Amino acid sequence: MTDRDVEQAEQRGHAPGPWWAELGTWGAVALIVFGGVAAVWVSFRLPGTPEELASGYYGAAKVVAIGLVTVGCTLLGRRRARAAAVEETSEQERA
């Protein structure tokens, strides 16, 4: 890695994140639904289902888990932001 590569990486200002980092609530819900549909697809052994059913269920479970974690983090962030806003307005009323 040359010095020029390091300089370019620093100019971006952020490190690359995972693909699901910016999904939001509705994107996470869509992932959960898609994972559920994938699990049903595997259980009915529709076309495209792997021969080893466990690998199909594993993939569907990973998609559902990513969706659940993302929706949980998004909703928790909203709750914290709302609590901070309420606390800020109550402090302004006291002053």
Beta strands, then each sheet from edge to edge (+ up, - down):
end
